[in-house]
Amino acid sequence: MKFYRISRALLSCTVVLAFTLPVHGDTLAPLVQPGADPGLTAFIAKIRAVDNHSHANSTVRGDPDYDALPLDGVPIEMPAQLRLENPDWIAAYKALYQYPYDDMSEAHMRVLRGAMQDVAREQREDFPTWVLNQVGTEVLLANRIAMGPGLMSPRFRWVSYADALLLPLSTKAEAAVTPDREILYPLEDKLLRHYLSDLKIATLPATLDAYLESVVTPTLEAQRKAGCVAIKFEAAYLRSLAFAEADADTAKRIYAQFIAAGEPSHAEYKTLQDFLFRYIAREAGRLGMAVHIHSFEGFGPYYDVAGADPMLLEPVFNDPALRNTRFVIVHGGGMYATEAGAMTWKPNVYVDFSLMTVVYPPARIAGILRQWLTLYPEKVLFGSDAIGMGPDIGWEVTAWVAASTARKALALALTEMMQAGEVSRARAEEIATMVLRTNAGTLYSLGLE
C-alpha cells in the first residue's frame, strides 16, 4: 500500500476533535469492540503477532529504502479512516506516547512531538524493536528496497521488490499511459539500475537468456542470501494483474529487438512482462521465497481498479510450473475480498488483510474475515501495512492503529462464528492464534516457539 505524504501543516492544524478517549496505560490491553466476546477479546489481545506486511522505517534519517513506489507527487483524496477526524490517531498517541489530550491543537501537538523526540533519543537504534513491543508484534515483515539500522532479524524479516525486474526495456511509452504512471515508472527504472549496480553490471545484456542468467536470478539469489523471505509485486500500480502465459521465443525476440533502442508496443511489452513474471515467480519458489502481490482498489486518481482483481491471477495460480511457489494476495483484494477468498482454494495461495486494517473499520473487516475463516483459516494472515504518513504520524502510529483494528475485527468475526455455532470457543482461540501468528510462522519457517 502507498500513502500520500500528509504535510506537517495539515497534521499540525488547530482542529479540535469532538471525542473523548480513554488513556491506555498498557498498549496491549484488550480493546473492547462492541458485540465481541470479552473473554475472546482478552485472549486475542495477548497473542504475539506476526505482521505479514509493512513499510517499517529504519533509523536512518530520511530512510530512502522504505518503499519502491512512494506516491509522493500523486494527488490522492484520503479515505475517511485516514483523515484527522478518525479518533484512532489520538488513541495511538495516548497508547504510545501517553498523550494526555483529546484534541490536536497546535499547542498540544507540540507536547506530542516533544514526547516522540524523547522516545526516539532514548531508544536510538532500538526504536523499531520498541515499536513492535508496544503493538504486540513479535515478528514484522518489512517490505523495503533494503533493510537498515534497527531492522534486525529475527524480529524483522525482509520482503524485497520484484517489479523492476519486469522492465528491462524502455518504459517511456508505458509511463505515458496515465499521469500516475508517468511518476511511478521512472522509480522502477531507478530501482533496476540499483539492482544492476549491486551486481556490478553497467549495461543490460543483449539477449533475454543472458538477462535471466546474469541479472534476474542473481538478484533473487542475493536477496535470499541476505535473508529475504518473500518478494513483492506492486504491478497493479503499473499494469493489469492479468499475467498470461507467454511464449519464450516471442519474449526473446521482443527483448532482443528493443533492448538497445526503440519502444515496444504495449502488447509486446506485456508479453515480455508476462514471461518474466512467471520466470521470477518460479525462481522465487525454487529459492524458498513467497510471492506477495498487491491487490486493492486504490490509491491514485488514474489507478486501474479493475486491473487489481485477484481473479485475474487465476491462470498463474493454476500453472503447474508454479506449484512450488507460495503466493500471498496482499491487502486481501480490498473490494475484491470475496474473489481473493476464492483464490485460497488454490493449494499455494494465501491472503492477508493488511491496509484494510487502516482503511476499513473493524465491522467491515470482520465480515470479510468471517468469509475467509469459514473456508481456509490456515491461509489467512494478519498484516498492518504500517507506514509513515508524515512528521506526526510515523510508521509506529499506523502500526498501532492497524494492530488494534485487526484484533477488534478478529474478535468480532470469531464471536459471530461462535454465536452461530460454527466454532467452539477453543476453536475460535485456535483460529485467532493461527491468523495472528502461526500461519505466518509456518509459511515463512520462522521457528516460533
Residue, then its C-alpha position, 0 to 999 in steps of 0.5 A: m500500500k502507498f500513502y500520500r505524504i500528509s504535510r506537517a501543516l495539515l497534521s499540525c492544524t488547530v482542529v479540535l476533535a469532538f471525542t473523548l478517549p480513554v488513556h491506555g496505560d498498557t498498549l496491549a490491553p484488550l480493546v473492547q469492540p462492541g458485540a465481541d466476546p470479552g473473554l475472546t477479546a482478552f485472549i486475542a489481545k495477548i497473542r504475539a503477532v506476526d505482521n505479514h506486511s509493512h513499510a517499517n522505517s529504519t533509523v536512518r534519517g530520511d530512510p530512502d529504502y522504505d518503499a519502491l513506489p512512494l506516491d509522493g507527487v500523486p494527488i490522492e483524496m484520503p479515505a475517511q479512516l485516514r483523515l484527522e477526524n478518525p479518533d484512532w490517531i489520538a488513541a495511538y498517541k495516548a497508547l504510545y506516547q501517553y498523550p494526555y489530550d483529546d484534541m490536536s491543537e497546535a499547542h498540544m501537538r507540540v507536547l506530542r512531538g516533544a514526547m516522540q523526540d524523547v522516545a526516539r533519543e532514548q531508544r536510538e537504534d532500538f526504536p523499531t524493536w520498541v515499536l513492535n513491543q508496544v503493538g504486540t508484534e513479535v515478528l514484522l515483515a518489512n517490505r523495503i528496497a533494503m533493510g537498515p539500522g534497527l531492522m534486525s532479524p529475527r524480529f524483522r524479516w525482509v520482503s524485497y521488490a520484484d517489479a523492476l525486474l519486469l522492465p528491462l526495456s524502455t518504459k517511456a511509452e508505458a509511463a505515458v499511459t496515465p499521469d500516475r504512471e508517468i511518476l511511478y515508472p521512472l522509480e522502477d527504472k531507478l530501482l533496476r539500475h540499483y539492482l544492476s549496480d549491486l551486481k556490478i553490471a553497467t549495461l543490460p545484456a543483449t539477449l533475454d537468456a543472458y538477462l535471466e542468467s546474469v541479472v534476474t536470478p542473481t538478484l533473487e539469489a542475493q536477496r535470499k542470501a541476505g535473508c529475504v523471505a518473500i518478494k513483492f509485486e506492486a504491478a497493479y500500480l503499473r499494469s493489469l494483474a492479468f499475467a498470461e502465459a507467454d511464449a519464450d521465443t516471442a519474449k526473446r525476440i521482443y527483448a532482443q529487438f528493443i533492448a538497445a533502442g526503440e519502444p515496444s508496443h504495449a502488447e509486446y511489452k506485456t508479453l515480455q512482462d508476462f514471461l518474466f513474471r512467471y520466470i521470477a515467480r518460479e525462481a522465487g519458489r525454487l529459492g524458498m521465497a513467497v510471492h506477495i502481490h498487491s491487490f486493492e482498489g486504490f490509491g491514485p486518481y488514474y489507478d486501474v481498479a479493475g486491473a487489481d482483481p485477484m481473479l485475474l491471477e487465476p491462470v498463474f495460480n493454476d500453472p503447474a510450473l508454479r506449484n512450488t511457489r507460495f503466493v500471498i494476495v496482499h491487502g486481501g483484494g480490498m473490494y475484491a475480498t470475496e474473489a481473493g477468498a476464492m483464490t485460497w482454494k488454490p493449494n499455494v495461495y494465501v491472503d492477508f488483510s493488511l491496509m484494510t486494517v487502516v482503511y476499513p473499520p473493524a465491522r467491515i473487516a470482520g465480515i470479510l474475515r468471517q468469509w475467509l475463516t469459514l473456508y481456509p483459516e490456515k491461509v489467512l494472515f494478519g498484516s498492518d501495512a504500517i507506514g509513515m504518513g508524515p512528521d506526526i504520524g510515523w510508521e509506529v502510529t499506523a502500526w498501532v492503529a492497524a494492530s488494534t483494528a485487526r484484533k477488534a475485527l478478529a474478535l468480532a468475526l470469531t464471536e459471530m462464528m461462535q454465536a452461530g455455532e460454527v466454532s467452539r470457543a477453543r476453536a475460535e482461540e485456535i483460529a485467532t492464534m493461527v491468523l495472528r501468528t502461526n500461519a505466518g510462522t509456518l509459511y515463512s519457517l520462522g521457528l516460533e516457539 
